[in-house]
């Protein structure tokens, strides 16, 4: 049950992306850890999970979890989607773990539940390590 609520929390966040479309650089690239998290979330918000994958570390476990989120998203009612679309994203903290890893803590104005995404820099690109969204819980300090 807790995993389902956690998944729904992400879907909720995914449905409240900022409406601006000023993604940095080419598709799938981000200038910073926060930019990577925002781009990932923004793609999920509009239900564009193929684009969201471009902002993720390419691993089967992360893709499997994103596919689960996509299936949950498809089950939301039109009213639920509308409420999430009207909510706003709140970045609470960006905690640098080292020069290539950070935790981005966020919530949205509809759910008001703080969650986190691990973002890593690999081969010069900032990417969301999505498998950690489900498999490692990291609370806000």
N, C-alpha and C positions, 0 to 999 in steps of 0.2 A: 504494500500500500504506500509506504514512504517513497519507494522508487517511482511509482506512478505519479504521486504528487510532485516529486522533484522534476519528472519529465514534463508534467503540465506546467510547472513553473517556468521551464525553459521555453515551452511553446508560448506561454503568456508573454515572456520577454520577447520572443521572436515576433510576436504580433504587434509590438509597440515601437518598432524602430523609428528613428528620426526620419522625417519625410524628405530631407535633403538628399541629393544624389551626387555628392561631391567626393566620390571615392577617389582615393589617391592613386596615381599611376595607372598602369594597365590592370585589367581585370585579374583578380587573384593576388594583387600586391598591396602592401600596406607600409606606410612610413614609420609606424611605431606599434608598440604592443596594444595601446588603446585603440588605435586605428584598426588593427587587425580584429580585435574583439568587436568593435562597432560594425565593421564591414560584414563580419560573420553573422552577427545578430540581425543586422539590417536585411541581409539576404533571406534569413530564416523568417523574418517578420512578414515579408511579402510572399512567403511560400516558395521561394526560389532556392530549393535545396541543392540543386546542381551548382549554383554560384556559391552557396555556403561552403560546399566541399572544396572550392578553390582557395578558401581562407583557412583550411584545416590541414593539420599534419596528415599526410596520406598513409593511413593505416587501416586495416580491416576492422579492428575493434571500434575505432571512432566512427567509421562509415556505418557500421552496424547500428550503433547507438543513434546516429543521425537519422537513419532510416526508420527507427522506432519512433523518433520525434515526428517525422513526416507522417507516419500512420496515425499518431495521436492528433496531429494538426487537422487531418482530414475528417476527424470525428467531431470537431468543434462545431457548434451551431453558428449560424450567421450572426446572431446577437453577441455571442461570446467573442467572435472575431472582431466585431465592431468595437466592443469595449476595449479590447487589447489595442486596436488601431488608434483609439483616442487617448490611450495612456502615453506617458513619456518615460524614457529610459533615464535612470539615475546612476551615474558612476560614483560610488562611494569612496573607493580607494583603489590605487594602483600600487601594489606592493612589489618592489623589485627584489627578486630572490638572488639574482646575480646579473651579469651584463647581458645574458641571453634568455632569461626566464623571469616571468612576472605573473602575479595573480591579479586579475581585474575583478573587483567586487562591484556588483551592480544589483539594481532592483528596478521595478517599474511602478508607476503610480497606481496601477489597478490592483496588483497583487501585494505590493509592499513587503516582499520577501527577499532578503538579501541572498544572492547566490554568487558563485565565482566561476571564472574561466581561467585556465592556465594557458598562457601564451608564451611561445618559445621562438627564438630566432634561430633559424636553420638555413644554411646556404644563403645568408644575407636577407632572408625573408622572414617577417613576423607571421606566425601561424598559430591558430588555436589548436591546442592539444586536447581535443574534445573527449577522448576516452577518459580523461581525468574528471570530466564533469560528472560522470556516474560512478566511477570506481575509486575516487579519492575525494573525501569531503574535507574541505579546508575552511574553517570558520574565520570570520572577520576578527582580527585581533582587538 
